[in-house]
Amino acid sequence: MVDNLHPYEHKVVRVDRENILKQKAVLIWFTGLSGSGKSTLASALQKKLVENRKLCYILDGDNIRKGLNCNLGFSPEDRSENIRRVSEVAKLFVDAGVITLVAFISPYIKDRDMARKLTQPFVEVYVKCDIAECKLRDPKGLYAKAAAGEIKNLTGIGAPYEEPRNPEVVVDTAKSSVDQCAQQIYNYLVSSKLV
């Protein structure tokens, strides 16, 4: 069946859409443990970008899992498929000229590398936060459920999290405020001429 697919080459391309929007499109990928602050930081950065008249959109792990990826579980294979699908969606958003913020645990280096190869420019933001602090925050109650044996394979507890090797930006949310971290990411985007 796949052999019968022939992608159509459109006459309007990404740079045309970027010119209309007066911005460059970029994929900003937030990765880190549950409770590290990925979604909070993505939201803070989005606010800063919008204040600077940039069109952006957040693809958030929980929101995508409730819709597009509602049929996926948390096995290693399903986690990889989750990231593959959101990578394809993010690619479409970037092609549309939108600054795209992806906030997913995305525990495996190979999956984040796949997303990077699929869409450029790609900015990996490692939202670093030690597991003890994540357990204290526990905004979704996942660490408490894991401790009670209700959840198996929680990333960082019963399932692995592979820290990024060479992220463009590392923010430590246990040591810096949300505003400081968002500003650090924004400063990187400006200094790299991505916004």
Secondary structure, DSSP 8 states (H G I E B T S, - for coil): -GGG------SS-HHHHHHHHTS---EEEEE--TTSSHHHHHHHHHHHHHHTT--EEEEEHHHHHHTTTTT--SSHHHHHHHHHHHHHHHHHHHHTT-EEEEE-----HHHHHHHHHHSSSEEEEEEE--HHHHHHH-TTSHHHHHHTTS-SS-BTTTB-----SS-SEEEETTTS-HHHHHHHHHHHHHHTT--
